[in-house]
């Protein structure tokens, strides 16, 4: 519901108040969420207890921040820019430090032995690729809708994201309980194929196209998103011992966000280069968006093949360690 309401609410805030409100509105929402959590969620703890893995937390935070900054910087200044390369180098050093810390820690933030399970690794990689394929092209759709077609923020939200989010909501509300009964190989794999098909359907933008050209493809991609995200999450949790569920959920969400950052940076480089090659004309923007959508479609297709080929068995709960 939040994903469906977000594009419209964001458009209303930026068009009638200020773009700063897309950040400020989160303050009261978070306060309400904190109140509900404190009031209604019971405390849970691992049976053996544990302590904060401070070295692992710090090293991974530095690695994620440096790599994310490098991806953003690379999209803006080029992949051979000195600052970009320095950010990636810092990220790799911090990541190496994180791996060393986690292997030696008695209470690791992320138990690296979880990645020995092929289904867990496949699902994590699929989440990374799915997030890029399903969401990372949307900022560039918005550029075309607003700067070329002249739509306002509300109309851009209606055309560019709401159909996909609404379709995902429809799947979750109407079929979510039934999807959990199907092996994740099929729900996640077929969902990724739908995302690939939806992106491909959108990649037919011409100089005389309107925003409505995106809607059929967004709906198809949204149906895939509604299959992939919940099934992927439950399958990841089913692949780890119960006391590792929080760890697995944190890893899944982290890889999703890194996938989004990676997708935006890579797609943004392709998009801006195509526009530059076409001297910034409306036709060049359309061509850049079409190329971006084709790459996003290929990303989803690669993830689907990975899942359908390697995720052979339904997820099963392993014995607690």
Secondary structure, DSSP 8 states (H G I E B T S, - for coil): -HHHHHHHHHHHHHHHT-TTHHHHHHHHHHHHHHHHHHHH------TT-----HHHHHHHHHHHHHHHHHHHHHHHH-TT-HHHHHHHHHHHHHHHHHHHHHHH-SS-SS-GGGGGSHHHHHHHHHHHHHHHHHHTTHHHHHHIIIIIS---HHHHHIIIIIHHHHHHHHHHHHHHHHHTTS-HHHHHHHHHHHHHHHHHHH----TT--GGGGHHHHHHHHHHHHHHHHHHHHHHHHTS-GGGHHHHHHHHHHHHHHHHHHHHHHHHHHHHHHHHHTTT-HHHHHHHHHHHHHHHHHHHHHHHHHHHHH--S--------
